[in-house]
Amino acid sequence: MELANVLIKPLLTEKTTLLKDTSRQAAFYVHPRANKLEIRRAVEKAFEVTVESVNIVCRAPSRRKKQGRVVGRKPGWKKAYVTLGRDDKIEFFEGV
């Protein structure tokens, strides 16, 4: 898989902002077929940082029900929590 297609977008919530400030971690939505090694390489190349570890969380697609009937499905997703090196930092909003 090409490294440009691995990272979809950064995950910016209150929890991930707190993790970024306290634990040197960043969270990203990633391609469903990406593995930990590809995610590590993509983050290191895109942000020029060193990555210590990568943890992945997957959510399977689920059915969307309305009055007992299945009317569609909710898409699944895959996200990665990336722990950065000691002196590294990722700034998503620089100069704002």
PADRENZA-644479 format. One line per 5 residues: their letters; for each residue x, y, z of N, C-alpha, C. Coordinates in nm, 3 decimals. Last residue first. Layout:
PADRENZA-644479
A	X/Y/Z/X/Y/Z/X/Y/Z ~ ...
//
This chain:
PADRENZA-644479
VGEFF	-0.211/2.930/1.462/-0.351/2.974/1.466/-0.375/3.050/1.593 ~ 0.042/2.815/1.427/0.025/2.957/1.402/-0.119/3.004/1.403 ~ -0.069/2.495/1.342/0.047/2.580/1.372/0.014/2.725/1.337 ~ -0.241/2.248/1.416/-0.279/2.387/1.391/-0.163/2.477/1.431 ~ -0.102/2.013/1.465/-0.198/2.015/1.356/-0.237/2.157/1.319
EIKDD	0.211/1.915/1.548/0.121/2.030/1.562/0.028/2.033/1.443 ~ 0.371/1.668/1.715/0.295/1.694/1.593/0.199/1.808/1.623 ~ 0.698/1.615/1.840/0.566/1.672/1.859/0.500/1.688/1.723 ~ 0.972/1.462/2.017/0.894/1.488/1.897/0.754/1.536/1.932 ~ 1.136/1.372/2.217/1.140/1.516/2.187/1.054/1.553/2.067
RGLTV	1.066/1.090/2.233/1.077/1.176/2.350/1.066/1.325/2.318 ~ 0.829/0.984/1.977/0.955/0.983/2.049/0.959/1.090/2.156 ~ 0.475/0.899/2.011/0.590/0.964/1.948/0.714/0.952/2.036 ~ 0.236/0.662/1.946/0.318/0.720/2.051/0.447/0.772/1.989 ~ -0.072/0.668/1.792/0.072/0.664/1.765/0.144/0.734/1.879
YAKKW	-0.353/0.490/1.738/-0.292/0.577/1.837/-0.141/0.560/1.825 ~ -0.571/0.466/1.465/-0.442/0.429/1.522/-0.398/0.536/1.621 ~ -0.877/0.316/1.355/-0.797/0.429/1.397/-0.671/0.381/1.467 ~ -1.121/0.233/1.130/-0.999/0.186/1.194/-0.920/0.310/1.231 ~ -1.473/0.160/1.103/-1.355/0.245/1.090/-1.238/0.180/1.159
GPKRG	-1.785/0.089/0.929/-1.684/0.065/1.031/-1.567/0.159/1.010 ~ -2.099/0.250/0.866/-1.966/0.205/0.824/-1.875/0.181/0.945 ~ -2.413/0.110/0.919/-2.319/0.212/0.961/-2.180/0.164/0.923 ~ -2.666/0.030/0.680/-2.555/-0.008/0.767/-2.470/0.112/0.799 ~ -3.021/-0.024/0.657/-2.891/0.016/0.603/-2.781/-0.033/0.694
VVRGQ	-3.246/-0.122/0.770/-3.263/-0.027/0.661/-3.129/0.019/0.602 ~ -3.403/-0.388/0.915/-3.271/-0.341/0.876/-3.287/-0.250/0.755 ~ -3.658/-0.337/1.155/-3.616/-0.373/1.021/-3.477/-0.317/0.993 ~ -3.725/-0.240/1.404/-3.700/-0.383/1.391/-3.654/-0.426/1.253 ~ -3.739/0.036/1.366/-3.860/-0.038/1.401/-3.842/-0.187/1.373
KKRRS	-3.446/0.021/1.207/-3.554/0.116/1.233/-3.682/0.034/1.249 ~ -3.093/-0.023/1.221/-3.229/-0.074/1.231/-3.327/0.038/1.261 ~ -2.803/-0.082/1.061/-2.885/0.030/1.107/-3.030/-0.019/1.104 ~ -2.535/-0.296/1.151/-2.662/-0.273/1.082/-2.737/-0.156/1.143 ~ -2.186/-0.204/1.131/-2.304/-0.256/1.201/-2.429/-0.224/1.121
PARCV	-1.841/-0.281/1.077/-1.966/-0.220/1.034/-2.084/-0.283/1.108 ~ -1.612/-0.280/1.359/-1.676/-0.347/1.246/-1.802/-0.271/1.204 ~ -1.338/-0.100/1.442/-1.480/-0.114/1.468/-1.545/-0.171/1.344 ~ -1.016/-0.116/1.592/-1.104/-0.142/1.477/-1.248/-0.151/1.524 ~ -0.723/0.041/1.682/-0.858/0.011/1.727/-0.945/-0.003/1.603
INVSE	-0.376/-0.003/1.748/-0.485/0.006/1.650/-0.617/-0.033/1.717 ~ -0.076/0.163/1.828/-0.188/0.081/1.875/-0.307/0.105/1.783 ~ 0.267/0.184/1.796/0.139/0.208/1.727/0.037/0.111/1.785 ~ 0.561/0.350/1.925/0.468/0.239/1.914/0.340/0.284/1.844 ~ 0.748/0.555/1.849/0.785/0.447/1.942/0.693/0.327/1.927
VTVEF	0.859/0.733/1.575/0.743/0.668/1.635/0.792/0.554/1.723 ~ 0.990/1.053/1.508/1.016/0.911/1.534/0.897/0.854/1.609 ~ 0.893/1.269/1.232/0.909/1.239/1.374/0.949/1.092/1.387 ~ 0.785/1.384/0.991/0.928/1.385/1.023/0.951/1.373/1.174 ~ 0.530/1.356/0.897/0.552/1.458/1.000/0.696/1.468/1.045
AKEVA	0.543/1.162/0.689/0.457/1.280/0.675/0.494/1.392/0.773 ~ 0.720/0.961/0.781/0.747/1.033/0.657/0.669/1.164/0.649 ~ 0.601/0.874/1.019/0.739/0.921/1.021/0.772/1.002/0.896 ~ 0.350/0.794/0.921/0.359/0.904/1.016/0.501/0.961/1.019 ~ 0.427/0.581/0.749/0.353/0.695/0.696/0.362/0.815/0.789
RRIEL	0.554/0.398/0.923/0.629/0.460/0.814/0.560/0.585/0.760 ~ 0.333/0.330/1.090/0.456/0.387/1.146/0.534/0.461/1.037 ~ 0.160/0.215/0.902/0.119/0.336/0.974/0.241/0.406/1.032 ~ 0.308/-0.009/0.827/0.275/0.093/0.727/0.234/0.224/0.793 ~ 0.312/-0.145/1.074/0.436/-0.104/1.011/0.413/0.005/0.906
KNARP	0.040/-0.202/1.124/0.116/-0.114/1.213/0.244/-0.063/1.150 ~ -0.148/-0.185/0.811/-0.098/-0.252/0.930/-0.010/-0.156/1.010 ~ -0.450/-0.109/0.637/-0.316/-0.070/0.678/-0.275/-0.146/0.804 ~ -0.709/-0.149/0.561/-0.614/-0.258/0.535/-0.471/-0.224/0.575 ~ -0.847/0.089/0.623/-0.884/-0.036/0.691/-0.785/-0.151/0.669
HVYFA	-0.644/0.376/0.684/-0.703/0.286/0.586/-0.733/0.151/0.653 ~ -0.721/0.566/0.983/-0.630/0.505/0.886/-0.709/0.414/0.792 ~ -0.741/0.850/1.180/-0.818/0.751/1.108/-0.727/0.698/0.999 ~ -0.514/0.895/1.454/-0.547/0.913/1.313/-0.649/0.809/1.272 ~ -0.366/1.061/1.730/-0.462/0.963/1.680/-0.500/0.998/1.536
AQRST	-0.068/1.073/1.926/-0.155/1.133/1.827/-0.246/1.024/1.772 ~ 0.101/1.128/2.237/0.030/1.042/2.144/-0.053/1.125/2.048 ~ 0.226/1.226/2.470/0.298/1.228/2.342/0.234/1.133/2.240 ~ 0.064/1.253/2.695/0.129/1.124/2.670/0.207/1.116/2.540 ~ -0.040/1.518/2.716/0.015/1.449/2.832/0.100/1.328/2.797
DKLLT	-0.121/1.618/2.464/-0.053/1.706/2.559/0.018/1.629/2.671 ~ -0.244/1.402/2.344/-0.134/1.469/2.275/-0.053/1.554/2.372 ~ -0.449/1.346/2.523/-0.342/1.248/2.503/-0.220/1.312/2.437 ~ -0.604/1.576/2.480/-0.546/1.552/2.612/-0.431/1.451/2.602 ~ -0.679/1.527/2.217/-0.604/1.648/2.250/-0.537/1.634/2.385
TKETL	-0.827/1.294/2.246/-0.700/1.288/2.174/-0.616/1.414/2.196 ~ -1.047/1.394/2.397/-0.963/1.286/2.448/-0.827/1.283/2.377 ~ -1.160/1.584/2.228/-1.107/1.625/2.359/-1.012/1.520/2.414 ~ -1.035/1.518/1.895/-1.140/1.522/1.996/-1.078/1.570/2.127 ~ -0.936/1.455/1.595/-0.925/1.569/1.687/-1.048/1.574/1.776
LPKIL	-0.751/1.251/1.407/-0.868/1.245/1.493/-0.852/1.352/1.600 ~ -0.646/1.320/1.073/-0.621/1.315/1.217/-0.753/1.315/1.293 ~ -0.716/1.092/0.801/-0.724/1.224/0.862/-0.691/1.211/1.010 ~ -0.577/0.873/0.671/-0.695/0.938/0.613/-0.708/1.079/0.668 ~ -0.278/0.722/0.589/-0.342/0.815/0.683/-0.458/0.884/0.615
VNALE	-0.233/0.574/0.343/-0.250/0.508/0.473/-0.324/0.599/0.571 ~ -0.169/0.690/0.104/-0.308/0.647/0.123/-0.335/0.588/0.260 ~ 0.101/0.736/0.104/0.013/0.852/0.095/-0.133/0.815/0.122 ~ 0.218/0.487/0.096/0.215/0.557/0.225/0.123/0.678/0.222 ~ 0.050/0.225/-0.075/0.126/0.349/-0.079/0.110/0.425/0.052
M	0.084/-0.118/0.000/0.000/0.000/0.000/0.089/0.124/0.000
//
